[in-house]
Amino acid sequence: MTRHRDGHRSGGHKERGGDSGLVWLWGTHAVTAALRNPDRKCRKLLASQGVDPGVLAQAQRRKVVVEAADPATISRVLPREAVHQGLALQVFPLEEPDLISVLEASKRPCCLVVLDQVTDPHNFGAVIRSAAAFGASAVIVQDRHSPPLNGVLAKAASGALETVPIVPVVNIARTLEQLGREGFLRLAFADEASETLETLDLRRDTVLVLGSEGEGLRRLTRENCDTSVRLPTTPAMPSLNVSNAAAVALYAFAIARDSR
């Protein structure tokens, strides 16, 4: 059986009484990006009065059923407090990419982000958005410890879920071993590390490995990295939210890559 990038495997918000494989995306950026993604199968768009006509036109070009609905009606099919901006799109999950195909398609040097048990969908989505902004090739997660790739996360990713491959793996430590054999520099981010990011030469294939807030990286994850590093933060604020830390690290890689 093929697992999917979002939907039922992680307990996402499903269609009530409908096909269990269907999920909802909401918000202007997430919906627009999904409609523009030829790999995303879309079923139905709920749209309230006054939304961007371009979104409706894109849905019609994709032959997606468009239903007029007031904001309250849209809210009833979504999780509580979902900020939908008058748009909700019912979609099928994207197919999961595999790591080998991602590496084959990547320009070198490339950057990968590994998230070790980062389960908050807002943080996860923000990392995906930064990965798209700074040209990371993929985000790698453990398949059993990641949030569903649908509404809340897609909203936080602001459309980037449709452009950045999310690669689920069974075992992060073994995946890092594999990437080491492929020649990647594997960087474990830890607040207590003595080495800072700016001391490293990032003009090579690199893996940025970040853990959950509070728990940090697991032991086997750290042991399968080449070195532990930290961001050059001040003692007054030694740590950052994981999504902010990822953005800073991705920016540092992009600067090094573009200086080659």
Secondary structure as UniProt FT lines:
FT   HELIX           8..10
FT   TURN            16..17
FT   TURN            20..21
FT   STRAND          23..26
FT   HELIX           28..36
FT   TURN            38..39
FT   STRAND          42..47
FT   TURN            49..50
FT   HELIX           53..61
FT   TURN            62..63
FT   STRAND          65..68
FT   HELIX           71..76
FT   TURN            80..81
FT   TURN            85..86
FT   STRAND          87..91
FT   HELIX           99..105
FT   STRAND          111..116
FT   HELIX           121..133
FT   TURN            134..135
FT   STRAND          138..142
FT   TURN            143..144
FT   HELIX           151..157
FT   TURN            158..159
FT   HELIX           160..162
FT   STRAND          166..169
FT   HELIX           172..181
FT   TURN            182..183
FT   STRAND          185..189
FT   TURN            191..192
FT   STRAND          195..196
FT   HELIX           197..199
FT   STRAND          206..212
FT   TURN            213..215
FT   HELIX           219..223
FT   STRAND          227..230
FT   TURN            235..236
FT   HELIX           242..258
//
